[in-house]
Amino acid sequence: SKATPVPSRMVMAGGRGAGAGRSCAFLMTTACVLGRKTRASPLPFAFSPSPFTPHRSLALGLPWKPVTLGVRGRGEGRRLFSEEGKEPPSDSTKDTIFGKMARGEIGCDKVYEDDKCLAFRDINPVAPTHILVIPKLKISQLSRAEQEVGSEQAQECLGHLMLVAAQVGRKFCPQGCRYVINDGKEGCQSVYHLHIHVIGTKQLSWPPGV
């Protein structure tokens, strides 16, 4: 089938054109397969790229205030892993608050939107920059993407999602950031609409709150 062209504004974020999208999709799909084969319970998928050269630095609109919680972990992991993971719904097509945001039925602090995805600021940030990137296509979990929408559509959607997340990270976290995907109850997923956390504008720790 004919590959969907990647807009020129996306090239700087994740590589050169549609080839970069396919490469991102391959990595995401491989992560899904490895996750299903090597663990009985889902865990977060985390991607921590090396710092990259900023194109420009943007000031945040509102001051960030850290949330202190008495839970395991340190740094941003304290808040990340305090989220309560929920059991997946019996019907994976069930609508969610993110689905309503994607359709414009509920407002959000939007930072990016195109015909395939939406990016907006998390209402409970764990760092000065905490942005969620969601597909408009309903996929409940990363590990179920192929089952729910088919391999070809999953690769197209996931590749585009990764490129947009990279663009958001480059724009709002010029010194580097962390990309996190929670998957399933033990992976602390609470909203069953696939989303990538883009976290940064501070020095992050490792491991991230395990």
matplotlib code that plots the C-alpha trace (Angstrom):
import matplotlib.pyplot as plt

x = [0.0, 1.1, 2.8, 1.2, 3.5, 4.9, 4.4, 7.7, 7.2, 7.6, 10.9, 13.0, 11.4, 12.0, 14.1, 13.7, 10.2, 8.1, 11.1, 11.4, 7.8, 8.1, 11.2, 9.4, 6.5, 8.7, 10.3, 6.9, 5.5, 8.5, 8.1, 4.5, 5.5, 8.4, 6.2, 3.5, 6.1, 8.3, 5.8, 2.5, 1.6, 2.2, 4.9, 5.6, 7.5, 10.0, 12.2, 14.9, 16.7, 20.1, 20.0, 19.8, 20.6, 17.7, 16.3, 14.7, 13.6, 10.0, 8.9, 6.2, 2.9, 2.4, 4.8, 5.3, 4.9, 6.2, 3.8, 5.3, 3.9, 4.9, 5.4, 8.3, 10.7, 12.4, 12.2, 9.6, 9.1, 7.4, 4.4, 4.5, 4.2, 1.7, -0.9, -3.4, -3.4, -6.9, -8.0, -8.6, -12.2, -14.0, -14.9, -11.8, -13.9, -15.5, -15.1, -12.8, -12.1, -9.2, -11.5, -13.7, -10.8, -9.6, -13.0, -13.1, -16.0, -13.9, -11.4, -7.7, -4.5, -3.6, 0.0, -0.3, -3.0, -3.2, -5.6, -4.2, -3.3, -3.5, -1.0, -2.0, -0.6, -1.3, -3.5, -1.3, 2.2, 5.2, 7.7, 7.8, 6.9, 4.4, 2.5, 0.3, 0.3, -2.8, -3.9, -7.4, -7.8, -9.0, -6.3, -6.8, -3.2, 0.1, 0.3, -3.1, -2.7, -2.3, -5.3, -7.5, -6.8, -4.7, -0.9, -0.8, -3.0, -1.2, 2.2, 1.0, -0.6, 2.2, 4.9, 3.1, 2.5, 6.3, 7.2, 4.8, 6.1, 9.6, 8.5, 6.9, 9.9, 12.3, 10.1, 9.3, 12.3, 15.4, 17.9, 16.2, 13.1, 11.6, 8.8, 6.7, 3.8, 2.0, 0.4, -2.1, -2.9, 0.6, 2.0, -0.1, -2.4, -5.5, -7.1, -7.5, -6.8, -3.1, -1.1, 2.6, 3.9, 6.5, 8.3, 11.1, 12.5, 14.3, 17.0, 15.3, 16.4, 16.9, 15.4, 12.1, 10.5, 10.4]
y = [0.0, 3.6, 5.2, 8.3, 11.3, 12.8, 16.7, 18.6, 20.2, 16.6, 15.8, 17.8, 16.1, 12.4, 12.0, 12.2, 11.7, 8.6, 6.3, 7.8, 7.1, 3.5, 3.1, 4.5, 2.3, -0.8, 0.1, 0.6, -2.6, -4.6, -3.2, -4.4, -7.9, -8.1, -6.8, -9.5, -12.3, -11.5, -10.5, -11.6, -8.1, -4.9, -2.4, 1.1, 1.5, 4.3, 6.0, 8.4, 10.0, 11.7, 15.5, 17.2, 20.7, 23.1, 25.1, 27.5, 27.7, 28.5, 29.9, 28.0, 29.8, 28.9, 28.3, 24.7, 23.5, 20.0, 17.6, 15.9, 12.4, 9.8, 7.0, 4.9, 6.3, 9.6, 12.6, 12.5, 8.8, 9.6, 11.1, 8.8, 5.7, 7.1, 6.9, 4.1, 1.5, 0.3, -3.0, -2.8, -2.4, -5.5, -3.5, -1.9, 0.3, 2.0, 5.8, 7.7, 11.3, 11.3, 10.2, 13.2, 15.5, 14.1, 14.9, 18.4, 17.6, 18.5, 21.3, 20.9, 23.0, 22.1, 22.5, 20.6, 19.0, 17.5, 15.1, 12.1, 13.1, 15.7, 16.9, 18.7, 19.5, 17.1, 18.6, 16.8, 17.5, 15.7, 18.1, 21.7, 20.1, 17.2, 16.8, 14.0, 12.9, 10.8, 9.4, 10.3, 6.7, 4.7, 2.3, 1.3, 0.0, -0.1, -3.9, -4.3, -1.9, -4.6, -6.6, -3.6, -1.8, -4.2, -4.3, -1.8, 0.9, 0.4, 0.9, 4.1, 5.5, 4.6, 5.9, 9.2, 9.4, 8.9, 11.6, 14.1, 13.2, 13.9, 17.2, 18.2, 17.1, 19.1, 22.2, 22.2, 20.3, 21.5, 19.8, 16.4, 14.6, 11.3, 9.5, 7.2, 4.8, 3.1, -0.2, -2.1, -2.1, -3.0, -0.5, 2.2, 2.9, 4.6, 5.9, 3.2, 5.4, 5.1, 8.2, 9.1, 11.2, 13.8, 14.8, 17.2, 20.7, 19.4, 16.8, 13.4, 10.5, 6.8, 4.3, 6.2, 5.4, 1.6]
z = [0.0, -0.6, 2.4, 3.9, 3.3, 6.5, 6.6, 6.2, 9.6, 11.1, 9.4, 11.8, 14.8, 13.9, 10.8, 7.1, 5.7, 5.6, 6.2, 9.7, 10.4, 9.3, 11.5, 14.5, 13.8, 13.7, 17.0, 18.6, 17.2, 18.3, 21.8, 21.8, 20.7, 23.2, 26.0, 25.4, 25.1, 28.1, 30.8, 32.1, 33.4, 31.5, 32.5, 31.3, 28.0, 28.6, 26.0, 27.2, 24.2, 24.5, 24.8, 21.4, 20.1, 20.7, 17.9, 20.2, 23.9, 24.7, 28.1, 29.9, 30.3, 34.0, 36.9, 37.8, 41.4, 42.3, 44.1, 47.1, 47.7, 50.3, 47.8, 46.5, 44.0, 43.6, 41.3, 38.6, 39.4, 42.7, 40.9, 37.9, 39.9, 42.4, 39.6, 40.2, 37.5, 36.5, 35.0, 31.2, 30.3, 29.0, 25.9, 24.4, 22.2, 25.2, 25.0, 27.3, 28.3, 25.8, 23.0, 23.8, 23.8, 20.5, 19.0, 20.5, 22.8, 25.9, 26.1, 26.9, 27.0, 23.4, 22.2, 18.8, 16.6, 13.2, 11.5, 13.2, 16.8, 19.6, 22.1, 25.3, 28.8, 31.6, 34.3, 37.0, 35.7, 37.2, 35.8, 34.4, 31.0, 31.0, 27.7, 26.5, 22.9, 21.8, 18.5, 17.3, 16.2, 19.2, 20.5, 24.1, 24.8, 23.0, 23.4, 21.8, 18.8, 16.2, 17.4, 17.6, 14.3, 12.3, 11.6, 8.7, 10.4, 13.7, 12.1, 10.4, 13.5, 15.9, 13.6, 13.3, 17.0, 17.7, 15.3, 16.8, 20.3, 19.1, 17.7, 21.0, 22.9, 20.7, 21.0, 24.7, 26.2, 24.2, 26.6, 26.5, 27.8, 28.6, 26.6, 28.7, 27.7, 30.5, 29.5, 31.6, 35.3, 36.6, 34.1, 35.9, 32.9, 34.1, 30.9, 28.2, 25.2, 24.1, 25.1, 25.3, 28.2, 27.2, 30.4, 30.8, 31.4, 34.5, 35.2, 35.4, 37.5, 36.7, 37.2, 36.9, 40.2, 40.0]

ax = plt.figure().add_subplot(projection="3d")
ax.plot(x, y, z, "-o")
ax.set_aspect("equal")
plt.show()
